[in-house]
Each structure stands twice: as structure tokens, then as C-alpha cells.
Amino acid sequence: MEETPEIEKLSKKEIDDLLSQFAEKEKETEADADQVEADLYYFNPLTQDQVDTLHSIHQHVARLFSGSLLSFLRCESHVDLVSTDQITYEEFYRSLPNPTFIVLLTVEPIGEKMVVEFSPTVSFPVIDRLAGGYGNVFLRNRESTELEEILLEKVVYRLLDCLQEAWAPFFRLTFHVEEEMQNPAHLLGLYPNGGNFVLDTLEVRIREISGTVSIGYPFPVLSPIRTSFSQWCRNLYSEMAYRSLSSRLRNGTTPVFTAMETCERVLFNDIRWFAVGSHDIQPFTVGKVPIVRIGEECKI
């Protein structure tokens, strides 16, 4: 007959050790469930006042770039600011088409880098127009040649002039071209994926074709100067209120009538030829207070 295998029995101490190990694992699981994952997207975001300031700056950029592009291309073109959004750096570079025309800029005196992207529906009509075409050609997306990049650089430098002029009333910033690329994958590792990123999107219309120009500011670019945004907003609103009131006072019209004396009897021949600016001298009582009527109210 086969021998029955002996069953190994655990001592009380070994059983207590096993139970304590299970209890410790349950506590670790509960502790992990209570932990909240940190999301870098909400780390150091800009306030609404600061975002509004950036929006105002880039509205000015859009107006300047619209005029510059119109005179440079010599065809119907218009630029509008579509939006100013706070997103993550990863969301930005993952949203870019491949290939596309990307310019990496260095911002001085801050010393950090920012990104400008021209969508294919903007870059290729610009290239066509500068090459002597009508400016409304976009057949398919492809990588641009070296000669085409040279043509696009002329538009890039015009945009940089507009950026510098729009920023000038607030901060003396200068923008230098650091690198040009066509694959968004080259932006990987430039900043943390979850880092805060402010994206200003311009819509560019050239004849019947429209596209976008994206101007992106990573948080390290705005961090040294963002504290001044709120103060500038307060100064801007107070200055706008002052200008509005001054304009209404300067351009407003109020009827003002002055009566030095009243006459009980005036001949018709004395007033029948009256026109604007006419006057008639009548004897009046010395020392009598004249009446000035402003609107419907009588003043002294």
C-alpha cells in the first residue's frame, strides 16, 4: 500500500507571522489607494489676468503681422488671433502635423526657448506667392526644400519684428532664430511633457486658403515676467477708463446759452436776419447777474 504523505503542521508562531505579513500588505494597498497623483498640468498655471494680458499682446501681434504680410505678399491676406490657451507641452507637440515648419526661438534676456509653427496650409501658399504664383496652392503636405525654407525665413523674421514691437510696451524682449525643423519629434525632451504651456493661435487667410501660425510659450519663458502681468492689467484698465472718459468729454456736445439781460420789447427788424454767430447789443442793468443755461439747467 502507498504511504500517506505526512502533512506539515505550522506552529502557532509561524501562523502569527503569516497573518501579520498579510495585514501589512493590506495596509500598504490602502495607503496606495489614498495617494493622489500629482498632475504637472496644474503646477504654477497663469492667472486669468495674466492670460488676458497675453491675449491683448497677441491681438496686437495679429494686427501688425496682418499689415506686414499684406505689404510683403502683395495679395489679399488677413491675420486674426483665434485663441490663447493653457495646455501641456505634450499636448502641443502631439497636435502638430508631420511634416510642418517649426522654428525654435531664443528669448533674450530670459535665455529660454519658445516655439513658432507654420501650418502647411500657410507655408506652402506663402512659398507659392513668393515664387511668383497666385498664392492659393496647397496640393499635399510634404517636407519643404532648402530654397523654400529660405523663402519662409523672410516671413519668420517679419513675425519676429511684430512680436518684438507688441512686447515692447511691457518688456524689452528680443527673439532670435535658434533652429528650424520639420519633424515635431525633435521637440521631445526640450521641456517636461506635463509642463505648463501657453499657446497663441493665429489664423492666417491668404486669398481662399486659411491656416494657422502657433506661437507657444513654455512656462520657463513666462515665469520671470508673469508677476508684472496683473499689475499691467490694472494699469491698462485704469488707463482705458481714463481715455474713454477723456474721449467722451472731448467729443461730446452740450448746448450752452448765456443771457446777460432779458428784453421785454424787441423789434422784428432787429432779429429777422439773425443767423448762427449773430448778436444784438441791448441796454442792460449794471450789476445784474447773468444766467448761463447748460443743457436744461440754469447755472450762475
C-alpha positions, 0 to 999 in steps of 0.5 A: 500500500502507498504511504500517506504523505505526512502533512506539515503542521505550522506552529502557532508562531509561524501562523502569527507571522503569516497573518501579520505579513498579510495585514501589512500588505493590506495596509500598504494597498490602502495607503496606495489607494489614498495617494493622489497623483500629482498632475504637472498640468496644474503646477504654477498655471497663469492667472486669468489676468495674466492670460488676458494680458497675453491675449491683448499682446497677441491681438496686437501681434495679429494686427501688425503681422496682418499689415506686414504680410499684406505689404510683403505678399502683395495679395489679399491676406488677413491675420486674426488671433483665434485663441490663447490657451493653457495646455501641456507641452505634450499636448502641443507637440502631439497636435502638430502635423508631420511634416510642418515648419517649426522654428525654435526661438531664443528669448533674450534676456530670459535665455529660454526657448519658445516655439513658432509653427507654420501650418502647411496650409500657410507655408506652402501658399506663402512659398507659392506667392513668393515664387511668383504664383497666385498664392492659393496652392496647397496640393499635399503636405510634404517636407519643404526644400532648402530654397523654400525654407529660405523663402519662409525665413523672410516671413519668420523674421517679419513675425519676429519684428511684430512680436518684438514691437507688441512686447515692447510696451511691457518688456524689452524682449528680443527673439532670435532664430535658434533652429528650424525643423520639420519633424515635431519629434525633435521637440521631445525632451526640450521641456517636461511633457506635463509642463505648463504651456501657453499657446497663441493661435493665429489664423492666417487667410491668404486669398481662399486658403486659411491656416494657422501660425502657433506661437507657444510659450513654455512656462520657463519663458513666462515665469520671470515676467508673469508677476508684472502681468496683473499689475499691467492689467490694472494699469491698462484698465485704469488707463482705458477708463481714463481715455474713454472718459477723456474721449467722451468729454472731448467729443461730446456736445452740450448746448450752452446759452448765456443771457446777460439781460432779458428784453421785454420789447424787441423789434422784428427788424432787429432779429429777422436776419439773425443767423448762427454767430449773430448778436444784438447789443441791448441796454442792460442793468449794471450789476445784474447777474447773468444766467448761463443755461447748460443743457436744461439747467440754469447755472450762475 
